[in-house]
């Protein structure tokens, strides 16, 4: 089956997903530039835990030479905490500190740190002036990031009735839902009074027992962690106990039959078209789930028709590469997963790509 190339910003593909049920899947790359990358977060955790001072290049070489996965290195940090008699809660606070450190430093520089911490945990409790301040803060410092692009695209999709069935995030941060609610609130405040709350469209779902209450669920299938205010009486509403950062937790998800992340992902992959952004497509669990889904689809196709091949319906948004042979290799390496790349000139085109595919 020849690969049908898909240029995500080409008008020829405008509306490619507009008539389909679709699910947005986001990975760590979406938050790049706001919180540390997966590799950088691991480097910081390892350095502080073991009293090291590896530079980025030194740590990258260490990881490459060891051939250990990043979650193995984070597991080493967790093991060290336990051996020193510290608790699992201590370690999660360690992760929280480093996950949000860059963002908090930027907020500290403009006098918004305390406000930001409160708003990230409970955005609906934010006062009107806090809503405007935090929205402006993100637009000023992070307006060109993929996270802001996704936020703007989803709000445009809401205006035109093309919201996804769900958002599945593999990220520990909860920034997407916070930004969606803040920007919705700001738009609401800009309209005529009375001003209470807008009709919020999304709901963070942290655990299998949570309900979206007829809103678009944002599933944190690998757990989530929020910053905790020093003035908070109660801890943040998150699922840090389900955080798939440790190797032990990753292995548990991979080996337990019908775990929540697996059944959640496979259900949406079987019933909707996935639009994936912020992934390297190297995660073994995701590849296994996609392969299982594609095998099922091909089986059903063979049972109902004489066809034996199907154009991959899931789209992986990524940037264009100039090497034609490498482009072909990456395209064909994903066929068995039911995925094809949606090429963009650069990451600055993410919002345009999503809008084009949804005909917004």
Secondary structure as UniProt FT lines:
FT   STRAND          6..7
FT   TURN            8..9
FT   HELIX           11..13
FT   TURN            14..19
FT   STRAND          22..26
FT   HELIX           28..31
FT   TURN            33..34
FT   HELIX           38..50
FT   HELIX           56..66
FT   HELIX           70..83
FT   TURN            84..85
FT   HELIX           88..99
FT   HELIX           101..109
FT   TURN            110..111
FT   HELIX           113..121
FT   HELIX           123..125
FT   HELIX           128..142
FT   TURN            143..144
FT   HELIX           146..159
FT   TURN            160..161
FT   STRAND          166..169
FT   HELIX           175..190
FT   STRAND          202..205
FT   TURN            208..209
FT   TURN            213..214
FT   STRAND          216..220
FT   TURN            221..222
FT   TURN            230..231
FT   HELIX           240..242
FT   TURN            244..245
FT   HELIX           247..255
FT   TURN            257..258
FT   HELIX           260..271
FT   STRAND          273..277
FT   HELIX           284..304
FT   STRAND          314..319
FT   HELIX           324..332
FT   TURN            333..334
FT   HELIX           335..337
FT   STRAND          339..344
FT   HELIX           347..349
FT   HELIX           350..358
//
